Amino acid sequence: QVQLVESGGGLVQPGGSLRLSCATSGNIVRFYLMGWYRQAPGKQRELVATIVSGRSANYTDSVKGRFTISRDNAKNTVYLQMNGLKPEDAAVYYCNARYLNTIEFWGQGTHVTVSS
């Protein structure tokens, strides 16, 4: 069973930055579609960004130009650099790993709060 462990969440002021990390227990980062999702209170979970070998990273429109997803295959870790944070970015952020739409793993989530 692959485990995904997110870290890096916290409280940040509007306009600030955070970097989330997703450490995986297996050598999956280079083979799986890796993604970050978020879920705000009372809202559905939404896709934030994805990255996979051989393709450009994809972002939801609301974070384009502010967030960057990246990965370190050697460390089996995926990152989400979040700059210019806004109150509407506040949510629980989840790491996701998916393989051919048949195998999927989720992390436990990390909280991001954006408030002055």
C-alpha positions as CSV (number, residue, x, y, z in Angstrom):
1,Q,0.0,0.0,0.0
2,V,1.4,3.3,-1.1
3,Q,1.3,6.2,1.4
4,L,1.2,9.9,0.6
5,V,2.1,12.3,3.4
6,E,1.5,16.0,2.9
7,S,3.2,18.7,4.8
8,G,3.8,22.4,4.6
9,G,0.4,23.8,5.4
10,G,-0.2,26.6,7.8
11,L,-1.4,30.1,8.4
12,V,-0.2,32.8,6.0
13,Q,-1.3,36.3,5.3
14,P,-2.9,37.3,2.0
15,G,-0.1,37.7,-0.6
16,G,2.1,35.3,1.2
17,S,3.6,32.0,0.1
18,L,3.7,28.4,1.2
19,R,5.3,25.3,-0.3
20,L,3.4,22.0,0.2
21,S,5.2,18.7,0.0
22,C,3.8,15.3,-0.7
23,A,6.2,12.5,0.2
24,T,5.3,9.1,-1.2
25,S,6.3,5.7,0.2
26,G,6.8,4.1,-3.1
27,N,8.7,4.9,-6.3
28,I,5.6,6.2,-8.0
29,V,6.2,9.9,-8.7
30,R,7.9,9.3,-12.0
31,F,5.2,6.9,-13.2
32,Y,1.9,8.2,-11.8
33,L,-0.2,11.2,-12.6
34,M,0.4,13.3,-9.4
35,G,-2.0,16.0,-8.4
36,W,-3.0,18.4,-5.8
37,Y,-6.6,18.9,-4.9
38,R,-8.2,21.1,-2.3
39,Q,-11.5,21.3,-0.4
40,A,-12.8,24.3,1.3
41,P,-15.5,24.1,4.0
42,G,-18.9,23.5,2.4
43,K,-17.4,23.0,-1.1
44,Q,-16.6,20.1,-3.3
45,R,-13.0,18.9,-3.6
46,E,-11.5,20.5,-6.7
47,L,-8.4,19.8,-8.8
48,V,-5.6,22.4,-8.4
49,A,-2.7,21.0,-10.4
50,T,-1.4,17.9,-12.0
51,I,2.0,16.7,-13.3
52,V,3.0,13.6,-15.2
53,S,6.0,12.5,-17.2
54,G,6.0,13.7,-20.8
55,R,3.3,16.4,-20.4
56,S,3.2,20.0,-19.2
57,A,1.7,20.6,-15.8
58,N,-1.9,21.6,-15.7
59,Y,-3.5,24.1,-13.4
60,T,-7.0,25.2,-12.6
61,D,-7.6,28.7,-13.9
62,S,-7.8,30.3,-10.5
63,V,-4.2,29.4,-9.6
64,K,-2.5,29.9,-12.9
65,G,0.5,32.2,-12.6
66,R,0.6,31.8,-8.8
67,F,1.0,28.1,-8.1
68,T,3.7,25.8,-9.4
69,I,3.6,22.0,-9.2
70,S,6.9,20.2,-9.4
71,R,8.4,16.8,-8.5
72,D,11.6,15.3,-7.4
73,N,11.8,11.7,-8.6
74,A,14.8,10.9,-6.5
75,K,13.0,11.9,-3.4
76,N,9.7,10.5,-4.5
77,T,8.1,13.8,-3.6
78,V,5.8,16.3,-5.2
79,Y,5.6,19.9,-4.3
80,L,3.1,22.8,-4.7
81,Q,4.6,26.2,-4.5
82,M,1.9,28.7,-3.8
83,N,2.6,32.4,-4.2
84,G,0.3,35.3,-3.9
85,L,-2.1,33.5,-1.7
86,K,-5.7,34.7,-1.4
87,P,-8.3,34.1,1.2
88,E,-10.2,32.0,-1.3
89,D,-7.2,29.6,-1.5
90,A,-7.8,28.5,2.1
91,A,-8.7,24.8,2.1
92,V,-7.4,21.4,3.0
93,Y,-5.0,20.4,0.3
94,Y,-4.7,16.8,-0.7
95,C,-2.1,14.9,-2.6
96,N,-3.3,12.4,-5.2
97,A,-1.5,9.7,-7.2
98,R,-3.3,8.0,-10.0
99,Y,-2.2,5.3,-12.5
100,L,-4.2,4.6,-15.7
101,N,-7.4,5.5,-13.8
102,T,-7.3,2.1,-12.1
103,I,-5.1,2.7,-9.1
104,E,-5.4,5.8,-6.9
105,F,-4.0,6.9,-3.6
106,W,-4.8,9.9,-1.4
107,G,-2.9,11.7,1.3
108,Q,-4.5,12.7,4.6
109,G,-4.5,16.4,3.7
110,T,-2.8,19.6,5.0
111,H,-4.6,22.7,6.1
112,V,-3.9,26.1,4.5
113,T,-5.3,29.2,6.1
114,V,-5.0,32.6,4.5
115,S,-5.9,35.4,6.8
116,S,-4.7,38.7,8.1
